[in-house]
Amino acid sequence: MSRAMMGCGSRKECEMRHNRAGAAIVLMLRSLKMPGMALAVQDLLEQGLPAFEAAMPGISELFKRPAEVL
């Protein structure tokens, strides 16, 4: 199926649409004013590294938990 048929404008948009957890992390980092980290995560997602893919559930969990008070 082509990107045009899927409604994706660019390759990055198409890849991010397929990886919803990764896209959520990128959006969260951008909302936290961490564009450099968001770009790094996006680059790692595009590379499709198995180690990073395996770490995604743990990274997602970090954003779900409330910050602990010391």
C-alpha positions in Angstrom: 0.0 0.0 0.0 1.4 3.4 -1.0 1.9 6.3 1.4 -0.6 8.3 -0.6 -3.2 5.6 -0.1 -2.5 5.6 3.7 -2.8 9.4 4.0 0.8 9.9 4.9 2.5 12.9 3.6 6.1 11.9 4.1 8.0 8.8 5.1 8.5 10.1 8.6 4.7 10.7 9.1 4.0 7.2 7.8 6.5 5.5 10.0 5.3 7.4 13.1 1.7 6.5 12.3 2.7 2.8 12.5 4.4 3.2 15.8 1.8 4.8 18.1 3.8 4.3 21.2 6.8 6.0 19.7 4.7 8.8 18.4 3.2 9.3 21.8 6.7 9.5 23.4 7.8 12.1 20.8 4.7 14.2 21.4 5.2 14.0 25.2 8.8 15.1 24.9 7.9 18.0 22.6 5.2 19.1 25.1 7.8 19.0 27.8 9.9 21.4 25.8 12.5 18.7 25.0 12.8 18.9 21.2 16.3 17.5 21.1 15.2 14.3 23.0 12.1 14.1 20.8 14.3 14.2 17.7 16.6 11.6 19.1 13.7 9.2 19.8 12.3 9.9 16.4 15.6 9.1 14.7 15.9 5.8 16.7 12.4 4.8 15.7 13.2 5.4 12.1 16.3 3.2 12.4 14.2 0.4 13.8 16.8 -0.8 16.2 15.7 -4.0 18.0 17.2 -2.8 21.3 15.3 0.5 21.2 12.1 -1.3 20.1 12.5 -3.6 23.2 13.0 -0.6 25.4 9.8 1.2 24.3 7.4 -0.3 26.9 9.7 0.8 29.7 10.1 4.3 28.3 6.4 4.6 27.9 5.9 3.5 31.5 8.1 6.3 32.7 5.7 8.9 31.2 2.7 7.2 32.7 3.9 7.3 36.3 3.4 10.4 38.4 6.6 12.0 39.6 7.6 10.9 43.1 8.0 13.5 45.8 11.3 13.3 47.6 
